[in-house]
Amino acid sequence: MTKIAIVQEPPVFLNREKTIHRAVQLVKDAATQGAELVVFSEAFIPGYPAWIWRLKPGGDWGLSEQLHGRLLNNAVQIGSDQLCPLLDVAKEMQVTVVCGIEERDEDTSRSTLYNSVLTISPEGTVQNCHRKLMPTNPERMVWGFGDASGLKVVDTPVGRVGSLVCWESYMPLARYALFAQGIDIYIAPTYDSGDRWLRTLQHIAREGGCWVLGAGNVLRTRDLPADFPEVDRLYPDKEEWINSGDSVVISPAGEIVSGPMRQETGLLLAEIDVSEVAAARRSLDIAGHYARPDIFSLQVNTRQQRPVSFNE
């Protein structure tokens, strides 16, 4: 059995350094309770841009630019030393960490953001960085499109781990790409919540014959910084749960074994048995004996996509 922890806590909103410090403490708390895998929500560092769902199209351009500027300045550049505290605590506590971040491009324009999820090894290294392939609706005004260079399943001490971010889980070909890599633990950091989303995750667990960890985003009005612009207009209810979380652990049989954790904060702890994956796929292995490659095939372009290349 493997103990896992899903972190359902708000970030220190729009503050990269303080959010990383909070994440470090949460990893320590989870590891102290025996967790070997610690999972954070979508865009945890420095927070999901929830305001995009309340701005008036074409009417809040100045406010949008102001908030985006703060998000950009607090985003993570993976090649820098900004993440060192999180990498160090993963090594110190000997745990695997999966964490959603706002990633700032450092290869070309240095101004594009990506909704990314990192897998950090117990050795304190970044094993994988997956950029969300398709931002949803107003998210396209915030994030660029990712590619499949990080659409990977990686070996960890707790099993083979992969991730799709939020509504990427509605992309059947993206799911299949992970199933075909022998995924044991499917991690879904998300801003979505509610019963419909939970049923989606249950379907994915049954479809893929894998464990599914839904890491829900939790945020209240009180979690916004004191200087958040026009907060009284956008979030007039001071007690509102802007997002209720709904973190959940689902078995390969599609059964909820822990959660959903709704309108509360804390760690969702559970024990999972990775050997149940093989048992689930005995009767249904959609990328194995239940596939029909003579009829259907999927090609995935895993090359990193760049807008320009310079030949010396």
N, C-alpha and C positions, 0 to 999 in steps of 0.2 A: 504494500500500500504506500501511496505517496501523498503527503499533505501539501495542499496548495492554499494560497491566500489571494483573494481578489480584493484590491483596495478600493473601497467606495468612500472616498474623502474628497472634498474640494481642494483645488490648488490654492496657492496664494495668488489670486487672479491677476494676470498680466505682470507677474514678477518672477522672472526666470530663476534668479539666484535663491530667493526664499522658497520657491516651489521645489527646487532641487533639494534644498535643505530639508523640507518637509518630507519629500520622497525618501531621503536617506533614513530619517527616523522611522518612517512607516515600514521600510524594508527590515530594519532592525527589530521592530515590534513583531512583524510577521515571522521572521526567522527565529526569534526567541520562543515563539509558540510552536515551532517545529516545521514551519513551511519551507519547502524546498523550491517552490516556484511561486513568485510574487508577480501579480498582474495589475497594471494600472489602466485607466480608461483612455479613451480617445483624446488626443491632444492635451494630456494632463499637464505637460510643461509647455507654456505657462497658462494653459486653459483653453477650452473650446470657445470660439467666438460666437457665443449664443445670441449676441445682439443682431446678427444678420437676419434672424427670423422675425425681427420687429421693426427694422428700419423701413421707411417708406421708399419704394422704388422711385428713384429720380428726385426725391424730396429731402433726403437726408445725406446728400453727398458730402457735405463738410464734416458732419459727424462721423460718417463712415471712414473718411480719410484720416481723421484724428485717431480713431480707435485702431484702424489698420496700422498706422504708424507706431503705436504703442506695441501692437502685437509683433510687428516686424523687429522692433528693437529688443524684444524679449524672447525672440525665437532662438532656437539652438543651431549652432554651426558645429556639425559633428567632428570636423577636423580640428576644432579648437580644444582647449582644456576645460570648457564649460561643464562637460558631463563627468569630469574626473571624480567628483564626490560620489556619484551614483555608481560608476564603474568600481570605485574602490570599495564601496560597501557591499557590492555583490561578491567581490573577492573575499572580503573580510568575513562575511557571513556564510560564504560558500553556497549561494543560491543563484538560480536562474531568474532574471528579471525581464519582464516584457512591459514596455512603457510607451505610451503614445506621446508624441512631441509635435510641436510646430517646428519644422525644419527649414532653416534659411539656406537657400542655394548658395554654395560657395565656389561653384565651378565656372559659371558664366556671368549672368547679370548681377548676382548677389542681392537681388531684390525680390526674387520669386520665393514664395513659401510653399511648402509641401506638408500635407497631413501624413505624417510618417509614424511607424511603430518600430521600435528597436527591440531586438532580442539580445540580452546581455548575458554572457556565460559566467559560471562561477569562478572563472579565471580573471574576470574583470575586463573582458574584451567584447566589442560589438560583433556578434555573430552574423547578424543580418539587419538590414534597414529596408523596410518595405514602405514605399510611397503609395498612398491611396490612388488607385487607378482612375477613378471617376468621382470627382466632387459632386455633391448633390444640390441641385437647384441653386440658391444664393451662395452656396459654398464656392461656386465657380468664380465669384468675385474676390475670393480670398486665396485659394490654393491653385497651383498648377496641376496638370495631369501627371501622375506617376507612370512608370513603365514596369515591365515584368522582371527587371533585373533582381528585384527583391522578393519576387513571388516564389518563395522557397520554403521548404520544410527542413529544419535543421535538427541535428542530433543534440540532445541535452541529457543530463543525468536522469531526468524524469520521463524521458520519452522523446519521440519525434514531434516537434512543435512548429506550428505555422499560424499565420494570422491574416485575416481580412478585416478591414476597418469599416464598421457600420454597414451602410447599404451596399458595399462590395459583396456582402453575403447574399444579396439578391441577384448576383451575377453568376449563373450556373456554370459557365465555363471557367471562371476564376475559382470557384469551389472545386470543380473537377480537377483543375491543375494541382491543387493541394492534395486532393484524395489520391491522385495518381503518384504522388511522392511518398505514400505510406504514412500519412499523418496519424498520430496518436491523440494529440491534444490540439484542438482547433480553438484558437483564441479570437474573440470578437470584441475588441474595444469599440464602444459605441456611444453615440448621443441619443440613439433611439431608446424607447422604453415602452412599457405597456404590454397588454396581453397578446396583441397581434405579433409584436416583436418576439416575445417569448415562445410563441408557437412556431415562428420561423426557426428559431434556434433549436427547438425540439426536432423539427423536420430535418435540419442539417445533421444533427447527431445520428438520427436513424438512417439517413441517406448515406452518410459517410462511414457509419459504424465507428465513430470516434467520440471521445470526450469533447464537449463544447463548454468553454468558459466565456460567459457573457460579462464583460466588464463595463458596467453602466456608469455614465457620467452623472454626477450629483452636484447640484448647485442651487443655492438659495439667494434671494436678494441680499441678505445680510453678508454673503460671501464676496460681494462686489467691493472693490476698493472705495474708500471714502470720496475720492476725487473722480469717480466714474461719471463722465459727462451725461447730463440730461437723464439721470437715473430715475427721477420722479416721474418723468413722462414715459420712459420705456418700461419701468418696473415700479409702478405706484404702490403695489402691495408689498409691504416690508416683510411679511411673513411668507411670501410666495416661495414654493419650491419650483424654481425655473426648470429644473430637471430632477426627476424623482429617483433615478438610479436604476433599480431593477437588476442588479447583478445576480448571476445565477450560475449554477453548476448542473450540467445535464449529462447523463450517462450515455454510452453508445446505444442503449436501447431506446433513447429518446425520453427517458424519465428524469424529472427534476429531482435531484438528490440534495440540493441545498439552495436556499433562496426561494423566490426572488426577494432581494433586500430592497424594500421600497420606502422612500421618504425617511431614511435613516442613514447615518454615517458609521463607518467602522470597517472592520475586516470581515469578509465572508470566508470562513475557513471550511475546508472539506477534505476528506480523504478519498482518493481515487485509485482504482486498480487498472493499470494500463493493459493488463492481460485480458481484460474484458473486450478489448478492441478485436483481437483475433477471434474470439468467440462470436462477436457480432457479425464479423465478415464471413463466417463459415457458410451462412445461408445467403448473404447479400454483400457482395464485394463489387461495387459498381465500376471500379477501375481495374478489376481482375476478372474472375470467372463470370461475372455478370455483364461484362462489356462485350460489344460486338465490333471489334476493330475492322472487320471485313465490310462493315456498313458505315460506321461512324469513326471519325478520327479528329483529333484536336492538335493543332500546331501552336506552340507558344514561343513568341520571340522574346528571348531573355536578354538580348543585347541592351546595354544601357543606351538610352536615346539622348543624343546631344544635338543642339541646333546648329552647331558649327564645329569644324575640326580644322586645325592648322597643321599643315605639312611643312616641316623644315627642310 
